Amino acid sequence: MDIGIGRGLGEARRLAGEHWQALLVYTALGVAVPFLLLSSEPIFSLRTLMAIVSDPWTYRVGGSITGPLYLLGIVAVIAAGAMLATWNAILTEMREGYISELMYGMVAGFAYLLANSVLAVAVGLIAVLPLILIGFETVARGTGGVGIALEVYRFLLSLVGGWIGARLCLAGAIMGARGKLEPVSAFVESWRLTRPAQWRIYGFYLLYGLVFTLLFAALAGLHGAIIMTNAPGGALEMLMSLGWVLLFALYFLAQILIPAGLYRAAQPGVSAAEVFA
């Protein structure tokens, strides 16, 4: 069945209205908890990053890289688990409760995260093959026509990556709706369901990505200006932290509700009332 973007967004709004409590709980888990964990590591501070960029030869952050990488792994698992738990909560016909959803989400979320990582590595290896043929020394110089060709190649890769992401956008929602623990069949199903509307969905996600990119850039610019003109730990900097949490929460909700709405829109002749009857 062809997926209508308008119907998908309508279904997303309906799901948000019906399941706002679950969305609130899992957004706190998927956004607030990771934010607090990352805030404990100095390298993830925007003030620290700006200092390194402005003076990379003298400004250093002590400690091993293992700690931040380990923390990123934990945060990624928590976020993925919260996403799968949310899809399970808002798309199943009968909820089993928060504990059951969390247990499912953490197991399915880890599998979903692992499958996405394997896919990203595979695509990355394929993408690097032309660079191997050209030669890394030539690529490193990047002068003249080679430099222009590399920029064009990077741009095309980003477009192809976005298209693949659009084709697989329903995978998490499919897993959550059906209580699946393995992601491969959900990826295959998402690829099948999005085929009729792939370019429409792709265009929508390009616009969606542009909007959030501008929002993130605007907030980063404002936060950077505050850092440059205020002492550490001031009220304005605390307010900016709240701004980041709210923006990440908005992004988290969009990442949940848009695929969920599109998945519901892909179901032939089934309305929200019929699904939850």
C-alpha positions in Angstrom: 0.0 0.0 0.0 1.2 3.5 -0.8 2.1 5.5 2.3 0.6 9.0 2.4 2.8 11.5 4.3 -0.2 13.5 5.4 -2.0 10.4 6.8 1.2 9.3 8.5 1.6 12.6 10.3 -2.1 12.5 11.2 -1.6 9.0 12.7 1.5 10.3 14.6 -0.6 13.1 16.1 -3.3 10.6 17.1 -0.7 8.3 18.7 0.8 11.3 20.6 -2.6 12.2 22.0 -3.5 8.7 23.0 -0.2 7.7 24.6 1.2 11.0 26.0 2.0 9.4 29.4 4.1 6.6 27.9 5.8 9.1 25.6 6.7 11.3 28.6 8.1 8.4 30.6 10.2 7.0 27.8 11.4 10.4 26.6 12.7 11.0 30.1 14.5 7.7 29.9 15.8 8.2 26.4 16.8 11.8 26.7 17.2 13.1 30.3 19.1 10.0 31.6 21.7 10.0 28.7 22.1 13.8 29.0 22.9 13.5 32.7 25.3 10.7 32.0 27.1 12.6 29.3 27.2 15.8 31.4 29.4 13.9 33.8 32.2 13.6 31.2 34.1 16.9 30.5 34.9 16.0 26.9 31.2 16.2 26.0 30.9 19.8 27.3 30.5 22.4 24.5 32.7 24.7 26.5 35.5 22.1 26.4 35.1 21.4 22.7 35.2 25.1 21.9 38.4 25.5 24.0 40.0 22.5 22.1 39.0 23.9 18.7 40.3 27.4 19.5 43.6 26.3 21.0 44.2 22.6 20.1 48.0 22.7 20.8 47.7 23.8 24.4 44.3 22.7 25.6 44.1 19.1 26.6 41.6 16.8 28.3 43.1 14.3 30.7 42.2 10.7 31.0 41.7 7.8 28.7 39.5 7.7 25.6 38.1 4.4 26.9 35.9 6.1 29.4 34.0 8.4 27.0 33.6 5.6 24.4 32.3 3.3 27.1 29.9 6.0 28.3 28.7 6.6 24.7 28.0 2.9 24.3 25.9 2.9 27.5 24.0 6.0 26.3 23.4 4.5 22.9 21.9 1.3 24.4 19.7 3.3 26.8 18.4 5.5 23.9 17.7 2.6 21.6 16.0 0.6 24.4 13.8 3.6 25.2 12.9 3.9 21.5 11.9 0.2 21.2 10.0 0.3 24.5 8.1 3.4 23.2 7.2 1.8 19.9 6.0 -1.3 21.8 3.9 0.9 24.1 2.2 2.9 21.5 1.7 0.4 18.6 0.7 -2.9 20.3 -3.0 -3.6 20.6 -2.7 -4.3 24.3 0.0 -2.9 26.6 1.7 -5.2 29.1 3.0 -2.5 31.4 6.1 -0.4 31.8 8.3 -3.2 33.3 7.5 -5.6 30.4 8.0 -2.8 27.8 11.4 -1.8 29.4 12.6 -5.4 29.4 11.6 -5.9 25.8 13.0 -2.5 24.8 16.5 -3.1 26.3 16.8 -6.5 24.5 15.3 -5.4 21.2 17.0 -2.1 21.4 20.4 -3.6 21.7 19.7 -5.9 18.7 18.3 -2.9 16.7 21.4 -0.8 17.5 23.8 -3.7 16.7 22.0 -4.3 13.3 22.2 -0.6 12.4 25.9 -0.5 13.4 26.7 -3.6 11.2 24.7 -2.0 8.3 26.6 1.3 8.7 30.0 -0.5 8.7 29.0 -2.5 5.6 27.9 0.6 3.7 31.1 2.4 4.9 33.3 -0.4 3.6 31.5 -0.4 0.2 31.8 3.4 0.1 35.6 3.4 0.8 36.3 1.0 -2.1 36.6 3.7 -4.7 39.0 5.6 -2.4 41.2 2.5 -2.1 41.3 2.2 -5.9 42.3 5.9 -6.2 44.9 5.5 -3.5 44.9 7.0 0.0 47.9 9.2 -0.7 46.0 10.9 -3.6 42.9 11.2 -1.5 44.9 12.8 1.4 46.4 15.4 -0.9 42.9 16.2 -2.3 44.2 18.9 -4.7 42.6 20.2 -7.9 40.1 18.0 -9.6 40.6 15.2 -7.0 39.4 17.5 -4.2 36.3 18.5 -6.1 35.6 14.9 -7.0 35.9 13.9 -3.4 33.4 16.6 -2.3 30.9 15.5 -4.9 31.5 11.9 -3.8 30.8 12.8 -0.2 27.7 14.6 -1.1 26.4 11.7 -3.2 27.2 9.3 -0.3 25.1 11.5 2.0 22.2 11.3 -0.4 22.4 7.6 -0.8 22.7 7.2 3.0 19.6 9.3 3.5 17.7 7.2 1.0 18.7 3.9 2.7 17.7 5.4 6.0 14.3 6.4 4.5 13.7 2.9 3.2 14.5 1.4 6.6 12.7 4.0 8.7 9.9 1.7 9.7 12.0 -1.1 11.0 12.0 0.0 14.7 8.2 0.6 14.6 7.7 -2.8 13.0 9.7 -4.5 15.8 7.9 -2.7 18.5 4.4 -3.2 17.1 5.0 -7.0 16.7 7.2 -7.5 19.7 10.0 -8.8 17.6 13.5 -9.2 19.0 15.4 -9.7 15.8 15.7 -6.7 13.4 16.6 -8.3 10.1 13.1 -9.3 9.1 11.9 -5.8 10.2 14.4 -4.2 7.9 13.2 -6.4 5.0 9.6 -5.5 5.8 10.4 -1.8 6.0 12.1 -2.0 2.6 9.0 -3.6 1.2 6.5 -1.3 2.7 8.3 1.9 1.7 8.9 0.9 -1.9 5.7 2.5 -3.4 6.4 5.9 -1.6 10.2 5.8 -1.3 10.9 9.1 -3.0 8.1 10.9 -1.1 9.4 9.6 2.2 12.9 10.4 1.2 12.0 13.9 0.3 10.1 14.3 3.6 13.1 13.1 5.6 15.4 15.4 3.8 13.2 18.4 4.8 12.8 17.0 8.3 16.6 16.6 8.6 17.2 20.1 7.3 14.8 21.6 9.9 16.5 19.9 12.8 19.9 20.7 11.5 19.0 24.4 11.5 17.6 24.1 15.0 20.7 22.4 16.3 23.0 24.9 14.6 21.0 27.8 15.9 21.1 26.5 19.5 24.8 25.7 19.2 25.5 29.2 18.0 23.5 30.8 20.8 25.2 28.5 23.4 28.6 29.3 21.9 27.9 33.1 22.2 26.9 32.7 25.8 30.0 30.7 26.6 32.2 33.4 25.0 30.6 36.2 27.1 29.8 34.5 30.4 31.7 32.7 33.2 31.3 29.0 33.6 28.2 27.7 35.5 26.1 30.9 35.2 22.3 31.0 35.0 22.3 31.5 31.2 24.5 28.4 30.7 22.2 26.3 32.9 19.3 27.6 30.8 21.1 26.5 27.7 21.4 23.0 29.1 17.6 23.0 29.5 17.3 24.2 25.9 19.4 21.2 24.7 17.3 18.8 26.7 14.1 20.1 25.2 15.5 20.1 21.7 16.7 16.5 22.1 13.4 15.5 23.6 11.6 17.0 20.5 14.0 15.1 18.2 13.4 11.9 20.2 9.6 12.2 19.9 9.9 12.9 16.2 12.1 9.9 15.7 9.4 7.8 17.5 6.2 9.3 16.2 6.9 9.8 12.5 7.9 6.2 11.8 5.1 5.0 14.0 2.6 7.2 12.1 4.0 6.1 8.7 3.8 2.5 9.7 0.2 2.9 10.7 -0.5 4.6 7.4 1.0 1.6 5.6 -1.7 -0.7 7.1 -4.4 -1.0 4.4 -7.9 0.0 5.4 -7.1 0.1 9.2 -7.9 3.1 11.2 -6.6 4.0 14.7 -10.0 3.2 16.3 -10.0 -0.2 14.7 -6.5 -1.1 15.8 -7.2 -0.2 19.4 -10.8 -1.6 19.5 
